[in-house]
């Protein structure tokens, strides 16, 4: 290919033939379909050298007008209104399942049985039993599988994990996390959409937001041993989009105390009724040698306090800008201080999965496997059980 127009000019000395391709079939074209498609289009020229070139083969959705427009806009070769027909296409090697929660299990299981790799949005299943069936299917099929917990792929969060793995934090005492949003508060007038319907979503703030901080707890601290939880629904009836009123049968908020296998304790909280909080995923780890604090709304930063520093007038928490060339993934982006955003986590996440597919690498421990998705679902179910019985529940994976 020419220097002016070919792949060589984008990827240095690598020729197009040197880079394998993976055909992608996307289920869903809305929020996650858009985010994932952006990543697929970005990976070939920014995640250098790319582990594979994603081919956007097909996208599926129920509304033909909308899915056809998505195919045109995102650059997919064809579209389907039947996801089963999409999976029959041999050019689709990887199912990217960004559909509603009630469409996570069946398409993912069928894709695995057809020998296709699977990336599925969180929560993996509406219940632990559903998530376990998905995990068992991909394991039996021997395909690569990843639950889309993209916050594992924030550079600042990976830096925390690296510090933990290196022993620099020492023993962890506490993990406290909250994930707060506001978009279903009364003044928004949000109708009863699918995220407020248990048969489709499985749960409310617990599965939508809480699943992320439960996964981060597992990723950074370790297995959760027991939970004590509370859930509540503030608005129990909402207008239906098609008219009339409908009962809201999922949680609007939850709070839980947790005990970890390694002796640490913690708190988890999520709400979609937190005025002013747009996407506030915040956690703090108190450990033997340091405290670290992260806020997703300032995702290029960490607050760090190191124990035992020489006392000075300026001793205290330090704001660390995680944009140095030696920080995770930064060699792919910009000079230090030129911050990246939320959408970049998907490029990191999907690039990792593509590497695992074409080079037969393990998705874990940094990528969340379907086993990790199942373990998260077990904790979600236990929080619901605890809220119902008003007793602590021991976790059994």
Secondary structure, 3 states (H helix, E strand, C coil): CCCCCCHHHCCCCCCHHHCCEEEEEEECCCHHHHHHHHHHHHHHHHCCCCCCEEEEEEEECCCHHHHHHHHHHHCCCEEECCHHHHHHCCCCCEEEECCCHHHCHHHHHHHHHCCCEEEEECCCCCCHHHHHHHHHHHHHHCCCEEEECHHHHCHHHHHHHHHHHCCCCCCEEEEEEEEECCCCCHHHCCCCCHHHCHHHHCCCHHHHHHHHHHHHHHHHCCCEEEEEEEEECCCCEEECCCCCEEECCCCCEEEEEEEECCCCEEEEEEECCCCCCCCEEEEEEEECCEEEEEEHHHCCEEEEEECCCCCCCCCCCEEEECCCCCCCCHHHCCCCCCCCCCCHHHHHHHHHHHHHHHHCCCCCCCCCCHHHHHHHHHHHHHHHHHHHHCCCEECCC
